[in-house]
Amino acid sequence: MIAGRRTLLIGGPIVIIALVLGWGSIPQGPQVITPPPADAEPGRWVHLEGAANTRDAGGYPTRDGRFVRRGMVYRSGKLNRLNAAGAAAFRQLGVKTVIDFCNRLTTWPLFGGDVWSVQLASSVHGCPMSFDGDGPRQEFYIRGVRDNADSYREAFGLLADGDNYPVLYHCAAGTDRTGVMSALLLELLDVDRAAIIADFRLSEQVDRPGNLRAMKTLLEHIDGRGGIEAYLDSIGVTVETQRVIRANLRETR
């Protein structure tokens, strides 16, 4: 009996781990194949089979004559349905750090997190967020940043570490939480406001539109708070962190 109990005590956790690993290696739910638009800007969209709304956040010119570096930051929808081809394409990106904005207890695949092929290729950091739909719709993104300041601060902290690149951040659809992160980042990098709005609206091309009015209201709110540097500092992203991110992601050509 003692030997049997030992077998159960040892074998039980092994079975549980095997189930978790096995379940996490299977794409969750039906496959979502969302190719980039036919007239897509070269180098902008990334096709990961089983994911949607994946694209390079770089390539945009800045007001001081520089450019946002390509191949350093990617934005996407969730990565929990990648198939074998999608996983292979993800590995080819060389992403070292994944920032998951989805609101869940853990980033593990068993709980809807990214598939194991992503977990094994990259360091996955959970920065859970939940955007409150109550209140004026035009203030949706203002409330989103306010209520999730800790997660945005952590995400910017990860971008300040040069060893973390390339980085990919995502939420479920790659539109709201991810769209706000991209707007804040591009604003910090001194990208023209019209280009920031155009980048936000690219999600419309894969049927994942965001709240355009809320985005414009957020950007106006940032102006009213003294600009992006003061705004980010108010949520705990220090001026030094901002300086390092600019150094990491802007280049001259």
C-alpha positions in Angstrom: 0.0 0.0 0.0 2.8 2.4 0.8 4.4 1.8 -2.5 1.1 2.4 -4.2 0.7 5.7 -2.4 4.1 6.7 -3.4 3.3 5.9 -7.0 0.2 8.1 -6.8 2.0 10.9 -5.1 4.8 10.9 -7.7 2.7 9.9 -10.7 -0.2 12.4 -10.1 1.8 15.6 -10.6 3.5 14.0 -13.7 0.1 13.3 -15.2 -1.1 16.8 -14.5 2.0 18.3 -16.0 1.6 16.1 -19.1 -2.0 17.1 -19.5 -1.1 20.8 -19.2 1.7 20.5 -21.7 -0.4 18.4 -24.0 -3.4 20.6 -23.9 -1.2 23.7 -24.3 0.4 22.4 -27.4 -3.0 22.2 -29.2 -4.4 25.4 -30.7 -7.4 26.5 -28.7 -10.6 26.8 -30.7 -11.0 26.9 -34.5 -8.1 28.1 -36.6 -8.2 31.8 -37.6 -6.4 32.4 -40.9 -6.1 36.1 -41.4 -3.7 37.0 -44.2 -2.6 40.6 -44.6 -4.5 42.9 -46.9 -3.7 42.4 -50.6 -2.5 46.0 -50.9 -0.5 46.0 -47.7 2.5 48.2 -47.2 5.6 46.1 -47.8 7.1 45.0 -44.4 4.2 46.2 -42.3 2.0 43.1 -41.9 3.2 39.8 -40.6 1.3 36.7 -41.5 1.1 34.2 -38.6 -1.4 31.5 -39.4 -3.8 31.2 -36.6 -3.3 34.8 -35.4 -4.8 38.1 -36.6 -3.7 41.7 -36.8 0.0 41.1 -36.5 2.3 43.8 -37.8 5.6 45.5 -37.4 5.3 48.8 -35.3 8.5 50.2 -36.9 9.4 52.0 -40.1 7.6 55.3 -39.3 9.5 58.6 -39.7 9.8 60.8 -36.7 9.6 64.6 -36.5 13.3 65.0 -36.0 14.2 63.1 -39.2 14.8 59.7 -37.7 12.9 56.4 -38.2 11.4 53.9 -35.8 13.5 50.8 -36.1 11.9 47.8 -37.9 12.0 44.3 -36.6 12.2 45.4 -33.0 8.6 45.7 -31.9 5.6 43.8 -33.2 1.9 44.2 -32.2 -0.7 41.4 -32.6 -3.9 39.7 -31.6 -3.7 36.6 -29.4 -1.3 33.8 -30.2 -3.3 30.9 -28.6 -4.4 29.5 -32.0 -1.2 29.4 -34.0 -0.9 26.3 -36.1 2.4 24.7 -37.1 3.0 27.2 -40.0 2.1 30.1 -37.7 4.5 28.8 -35.0 7.3 28.5 -37.6 6.7 32.0 -38.8 6.7 33.3 -35.2 10.1 31.7 -34.6 11.5 33.3 -37.7 10.7 36.7 -36.2 13.2 35.9 -33.4 10.9 37.4 -30.8 12.6 37.2 -27.4 9.9 38.8 -25.3 6.1 38.6 -25.5 3.9 40.9 -23.5 0.4 39.6 -23.0 -2.2 42.2 -22.2 -5.1 39.7 -21.9 -6.9 39.7 -18.6 -6.3 36.3 -17.1 -4.6 34.7 -14.0 -1.7 33.2 -16.0 -0.3 33.3 -19.4 -0.2 29.4 -19.5 -1.8 27.8 -22.5 -4.2 25.8 -20.3 -5.8 29.1 -19.3 -6.0 30.4 -22.9 -2.5 31.8 -23.1 -0.2 31.6 -26.1 0.6 28.2 -27.4 3.6 26.3 -26.1 5.6 27.0 -29.3 5.5 30.7 -28.3 6.2 30.0 -24.6 9.3 27.9 -25.5 10.7 30.4 -28.1 10.1 33.6 -26.0 9.9 34.9 -22.4 6.2 35.6 -21.9 5.2 38.3 -19.5 1.6 38.8 -18.3 0.5 42.4 -18.0 -3.2 41.8 -17.6 -5.6 44.6 -18.5 -9.3 45.1 -18.5 -10.9 48.1 -20.2 -14.1 49.3 -18.5 -16.9 49.8 -21.0 -18.9 52.0 -18.5 -18.8 55.7 -19.0 -18.6 57.9 -22.0 -17.4 56.0 -25.1 -15.0 58.7 -26.2 -13.1 58.3 -22.9 -12.8 54.6 -23.2 -9.1 54.6 -23.8 -8.4 57.3 -21.2 -10.0 55.1 -18.6 -8.1 52.1 -20.0 -4.8 53.7 -19.3 -5.9 55.1 -15.9 -7.2 51.8 -14.7 -4.3 49.7 -16.0 -1.4 52.1 -15.4 0.6 49.3 -13.6 0.5 47.1 -16.6 1.4 49.8 -19.0 4.2 50.9 -16.8 5.5 47.3 -16.7 5.3 47.0 -20.5 7.3 50.2 -21.0 9.8 48.9 -18.4 10.3 45.8 -20.6 10.9 48.0 -23.6 13.6 49.9 -21.7 15.7 46.7 -21.5 17.7 46.3 -24.7 18.2 42.6 -24.0 14.4 42.0 -24.4 14.3 42.8 -28.2 12.6 41.9 -30.4 9.4 42.4 -28.5 5.8 41.5 -29.4 2.9 42.7 -27.4 -0.7 41.6 -27.9 -4.2 41.5 -26.4 -7.1 39.5 -27.8 -7.8 41.3 -31.1 -4.8 43.5 -31.2 -7.0 46.6 -31.3 -7.8 48.3 -28.0 -5.3 47.5 -25.3 -2.6 46.9 -28.0 -3.7 49.9 -30.0 -3.4 52.2 -27.0 0.1 50.8 -26.3 1.2 51.4 -29.9 -0.2 54.9 -29.9 1.6 55.8 -26.6 4.8 54.2 -27.9 4.8 56.0 -31.3 3.9 59.3 -29.6 6.9 58.8 -27.3 9.1 58.1 -30.4 7.9 61.4 -31.9 6.0 60.0 -34.8 3.6 62.4 -36.5 0.1 62.3 -35.1 -1.5 61.6 -38.5 0.7 58.5 -38.8 -0.3 57.3 -35.4 -3.9 57.5 -36.3 -3.3 55.8 -39.6 -1.5 53.0 -37.8 -4.3 52.6 -35.4 -6.8 52.4 -38.2 -4.9 49.6 -40.0 -6.8 47.1 -37.7 -9.9 48.0 -39.8 -8.3 46.3 -42.8 -8.6 42.9 -41.0 -12.1 43.6 -39.6 -11.0 44.5 -36.1 -11.8 48.2 -35.9 -11.0 50.2 -32.8 -12.7 53.2 -31.3 -11.3 56.0 -33.4 -13.1 58.7 -31.4 -11.7 57.4 -28.2 -8.2 57.3 -29.7 -8.4 60.9 -30.8 -9.7 61.9 -27.4 -6.8 60.1 -25.7 -4.3 61.9 -27.8 -6.0 65.2 -27.0 -6.0 64.3 -23.4 -2.2 63.7 -23.5 -1.7 67.1 -25.0 -3.8 68.6 -22.2 -1.6 66.8 -19.6 1.5 68.5 -20.9 2.5 66.1 -23.6 3.6 62.4 -23.8 6.6 62.8 -21.5 4.6 64.3 -18.6 1.7 61.9 -19.3 3.8 58.8 -19.1 5.7 60.1 -16.1 2.3 60.5 -14.4 1.6 56.7 -14.7 5.1 55.8 -13.5 7.1 55.6 -16.7 10.0 57.7 -15.7 11.7 60.2 -17.9 14.9 58.1 -17.8 12.9 55.0 -19.0 11.4 57.1 -21.8 14.9 58.2 -22.8 16.2 54.7 -23.0 13.3 53.5 -25.1 13.8 56.3 -27.5 17.5 55.3 -27.8 16.5 51.7 -28.3 14.0 52.3 -31.0 15.0 55.3 -33.1 17.6 55.3 -35.8 18.9 57.5 -38.6 19.2 56.4 -42.2 
